[in-house]
Structures are given as structure tokens and as C-alpha cells.
Amino acid sequence: MTVLDTPTAPLERLPRPDLSHIPGPRTLPFLGKTISFGMNPYGTYFDQVARFGNVFRMTVFGDTWVVLAGPDALAEVYLNREAIYSAQHGLKAFAPIFSGGLLHRDDLDHRAHRRVMQAAFRAPVLKNYLTLMNGEIARLLDKWPNNSKMQFAPAVKELTLRLGAHVFMGVTDQAEVGRINAAFIDEVAATSALVRKPIPFTKMGKGVAARKALSDDFRRLIAARKVNGGDDFFSQLCIAEDEDGQVWSDQDIIDHFNFLLVAAHDAVTGAVTTMVWALAQDKYLQEGVRAEILRLGTGPLAYEDLDKLDLTDRVYREALRRFTPSAFTARAVMADTEWERHRLPRGTNVVICPGPVMMTPELFPEPERFDPDRYLPDRAEDQQHKFAWSPFGGGAHKCIGMHFASIQVKAFMVQLLQRFSLEMDVADRPKWREIPTPLPTNGLPVTLRLRQSAQKTP
Ligand code: HEM
């Protein structure tokens, strides 16, 4: 067993190239399209594509980006065949919170770290997580109210946080769970900070302080887990090794786990919230999903049954299309290149847009309609282009947790629908905030009614 030795050099400063040859709107210097993009990111995208085509310049929060629109651009940047697009540089605004995480590494360094992480996502390990999740979901759902309207979005956020502490970290002490979750919430909030410098009392300042506090917690946990082991995700990361016996240093474990917590949490919460939004307003669809779930029995989801939830899976996929958790992502260009006859000099920051691509009517007709049948073999709208449907990204950085996420979402939906009918008043149908992660702005008021056959956990 050897400790992986891939020290990350400090980020080199890239030039700030002149991008005046790229088409784009005339805007105020610092402000640019900040307000329009912040309030209506998808609308801004489609508007700019209509005016300038698939490559355009846009200034947001003082930084100028070149937006590469459409699914071909996703293929170009995600597949990164010539190794010229850097995630580490492109996402450097988040480095104070996430440096050292997998998405904040490139090339050989990234590949070496990803090989170690893969060990925590093997099938037998995932199966153990499912067992842990099932027990904890049952206990947490026992506490949800029957027959009264609840704010579903914050409730599911709280539930996934508690689930996360248990399944992700193996932490059950309530005081510790509370402390970790509070720090975690500050970290997540920092990802949408307007002020990117970690000045005390700003979002970024609090985020950086939270990272420090969490790192101290993780360091204490590592020592215990290396001795006692455990089925939780953190314990698996502590012992993860690649096929050549390479393992991470303690600092690597801390950095990776720090990023993983956030990567896992918000997206899963978003997917579940969207599914409940769709099912609560479509009784017919809800009954269809429930019937499919009940055909498997009345117990929690078994690992072997994961592939038998066809309609549930299509609802999940449609949720990830309709309000995708990660609608935009960024890279930096490390060597002069060209895209669609536009020169992209070294140092150009590019944005690619999986969210808007999944809302493009030419690929997904009537994109605003929630329609799980899009994925049936006779329509297969997602198959028209390799990157038509790509909520998990692609290429070297494709989401490593996508099976984990699918298990978590389905384990939750199985127990939720076995127990409860979901109802939403027409007047409560929400507006959605689209970035940084989609959220119904009214908290999603939903009434849960305990089904007659459902029982509380013994
Ligand atoms: C529905 C849930 C999820 C969605 C939609 C999602 C989406 C994504 C996307 C789009 C990326 C690529 C970002 C980019 O290239 O810029 C990504 C990367 C990543 N995700 Fe997820 N994710 C989800 C759940 C999870 C979970 C549950 C975990 C861990 C348990 C996880 C861990 C990661 C990691 C570590 C990366 C970086 C991979 C790399 O750089 O090699 N994600 N995810």
C-alpha cells in the first residue's frame, strides 16, 4: 500500500485574453448580463443564442465568459480529446471551498485520484449503503406529519442532511450531526456568493470558516475509522485503494470528502423535490409509480430490484431534465483553440450549458411539459445526440456518484409512496428558481396522507 503522491502545484496565472472578436451584447463593464442571467438564466441563454448563434461572450459578476451553446459543445468540452479544457482553472472561483476535490483536479492527477475513489462506489459497497439508507429513511419518515400541509422542499433537505450524516459519515450523535450540518450549509451557501473573496461575515468568508471546521471534524473521524472501519461512505473513503494499492493521504481524504458532501447533497435533494412536485400534481402518474413500487412488495427497496423500477426511473430522468441540478459548468482553455470558427485563446473561460440543452425544443419537444414517456424506446428523445440528456456531465469528470444518487432517490421514493399519498393544491403550484440549484420558491406545500395499508416502523 502506497500513499498517492500527486502534489498539486499552485494554480498558474492564465492570461486574460482579448475576446472582442467573439460576438456578444453591449453591456456595462462590470455588471454585464449579471442581472438578466441571475434572474432568468435559461431565458438569457436562448435569447443570446437567437441573437449571436452558438458562441457568444457574456460578462457576469465582472468575469467575461464565452458561452458554447448546444449539445456539440458539450461533447467537445466534456470529452476534451486534446486535453485543453481545465476544470480546475475554470472552476477556480470555488477553490476556497472545494480545492483538492475531484472536480478541481485535471488530467493525470485527476485520473489517479478518481481511481482510488472508485473503490467507494463498487456494487457490494453500494449495496451496504442501501441497507443503511433504508433503515434511516424509515426512521426519518416516521416523523413526517400526516394529513397536514408541509413545506416539502425544506423537509427533504433536512432529511437528506440527516441521512447524509448517517450514511455518509456514520455519525449518529445528534449534537455532532447538528454541528456538521450547520457548517455544511454555510459551505453550500458560499457556492452562490457574489463576493468571491473570503472576507469575514460574507457568504464566502463563512464558507471558508466552515470548511476549516469540517476539516477538523473529518481529521478526528479518520483516526477512528481507520481503526474500527464501518459501512458508511466516509469509512470506505478512508480505506479506498486502487488496483495498484495506492491510497490517499489524510489530507486527500478530507479534501475529497469535503467536496463529495456538497456534490451529493444538493443534487439529490433537487431531484427528489422535482419528482414530488411532478407526482403531487399528477395523480395518474403517481398511482402508476406507486403500483410499480408495490408490485415489488411492501418492504424497503432491495438492491436486486433497482432495475425493475422502469416508470420510477423515467420520472427520475425527466426530473433531472426538467429542473437539472447542474445546469451550467465552466472550464478554462489551456491552449489556443477554435470552436465553430471562433478563436478561443489560452486563458478563455468557457461555459457549457447542459441545462438549456435539455430544454431545447428541437431535442425535447414541449420542453416545459413533464413527460416521462420521452424516454420510451419508440420516442427515445434523449438518444438523438450523445449529449442531449446529460444531467451527470460526461467524459473524465462524469459524475462518479450517479448510481449512488439513483439508489438514494429510489430508496426514498419507494418508502415515501408506500406510506403516503401526495397532494398539492392548484394554488400552491410553485415558481422555480433555476440556479445555483433549482428550488420551488414557495417551499413546495404538499399534503401527505398516510395510506391505509402503511404502517410505522416497528
Ligand atoms: C442526482 C444527483 C446528481 C447529479 C445530477 C450530479 C451531477 C454531476 C455533474 C453534472 C457532474 C460533472 C460536473 C462538471 O463536469 O463540471 C458531477 C460530478 C461529480 N459528482 Fe455528481 N451528481 C449527483 C450526485 C452525486 C452523488 C450522490 C455523488 C457522491 C456520492 C456525486 C459526486 C460527484 C463527484 C465526486 C463529481 C466529480 C467527478 C470528477 O471530477 O471526476 N454526485 N456530478
Residues whose N, C-alpha, C, O or C-beta is under 5 A from the ligand:
A	BS01	HEM	L102 L103 R114 L260 A263 A264 A267 V268 A271 P325 S326 T329 P391 F392 G393 A396 H397 K398 C399 I400 G401 F404 A405
